[in-house]
Amino acid sequence: MNDIIIDPSLKLLASTIKEHGGNLYIVGGYVRNSYLCLSMTDIDICGDLTYDKVLELANSIGFDAHIVNKKLGTVLIKTEDNEYEYTTFRKENYVEGGAHSPTDVNFVNDIKLDASRRDFTANSLYYDINSGEIIDFYGGIHDIAKRKLKTIKTPAEVFSSDGLRILRMVRIANELGFEIDSKTRRTAREYCSQIADISAERILKELKKIVVSDLKYDNIKSKENFFDNFNYLGIYRYIFNNNFANFKISKKYQKEFFALPKNFRYVGYWMLWLANYFGFRYIAPAQVHWTAMTYLGNSGLKESNNNIETIVTAYNIFQEIAMNNKQNYRHILMDFYNASSEVKKFIEAFIPNAYREIRQDIKILQLRNIPLCSEELKVSNVDLINIAKIDKRMTSKIRMHLLISALNEDISNSRQTLLIQAKYLNIKLLSNPILSKQKSKVK
């Protein structure tokens, strides 16, 4: 075990609380990681003094403290170099369901009662800052030594009131390289429906941690695989809906996912999810977009539109490349060229050989003066309006038609040729408005 390093400011707070009849403890991950010789987490502190008394004492010794949650007795304390979240010992009663919404909270001065409300034994260790003593009511040190993740109470008691603890179970096991206790894992499956009661925002926040959980500590080799745990637990049906009752992420494609750098794991996860959802078949981009917006957007997990667009664009480019669609290859090049830097970096990380080939083919087109975006057309909107006599309301449509024709090399990307073609298109579109609504195809 590493020595538990305590900042002088925290020691000052602990001694001040001691002088006023209380005690101060570090609880949870910081103590656990000391036993595992891992890098430290945020420091959570707790004690028997009421939150308002600790608020008063912290401010009296020059710290910046304010109440975060009066109901839960939580105070955020900022020192010159660190910040700590203090909670008063408490016990809680819950409503039925998995949303972890307590019907009442009672502050207590019994440390064991406080420990009993926590989730896993490995997270239930208390460190007395004043005495240096480790307090372990539930065999956490033993389970840490065995690298086993177990619940403090019976798994049914722990999971019945908080579905998020099931997701935390999967994440923590992956992060620490722990094996989930068989009874704990089996009972989590029975109570997995509690996840449906959790807010979309909390689920999404936990998912973002889970997809990189095996990378949190570089020296950890995880015994668990969150895909396998998700499949076993049937988590997707409760995150989304019963359409996912038999949904699983196959092992066949997990190797590529786990080889991805940390920065691209999140996009890669949803791409693999979409591919499994569609049965690894080619799906029209509009359908991919609709599916992503339905399950990830405002009516689903409430992911940002920017992140959804990144996922959808990367997926559409990837499936075009995977299909080796030579007839539509220039369309792929154009989509890649106009994609965000994040999408390009993802394609580079996920399929490096195809990435290099695409970059080389784009350079060839550029050397031949073939445009890949509207801005590369050798004609301006002013020219279209003043010389080709295009109605300014039609310029965007005309430019798109010109871009596709030049990309297909049906016309050259020269100012004179483009102006002639623009005049022709203007007459054609005005005489047949239906054509103006049709999308041109790229060869």
Secondary structure, DSSP 8 states (H G I E B T S, - for coil): -------HHHHHHHHHHHHTT--EEEESHHHHHHHHT------EEEESS-HHHHHHHHHHTT-EEEEEETTTTEEEEE-SS-EEEEEE-EEEEE-SSSB--EEEEEE-S-HHHHHHTSSBGGG--EEETTT--EE-SS-HHHHHHTTEE-BSS-HHHHHHTBTHHHHHHHHHHHHHT-EE-HHHHHHHHHTGGGGGGS-HHHHHHHHHHHTTGGGSSTT---S--HHHHHHHHTHHHHHS-GGGTT----GGGHHHHHTS-GGGHHHHHHHHHHHHHTTT----HHHHHHHHHHHHSTTTT---HHHHHHHHHHHHHHHHHHTT-GGGHHHHHHHHHHS-HHHHHHHHHH-HHHHHHHHHHHHHHHHTT--SSGGGSS--HHHHHHTS---GGGHHHHHHHHHHHHHTTSS-S-HHHHHHHHHHHHHHHHH-HHHHTS-----
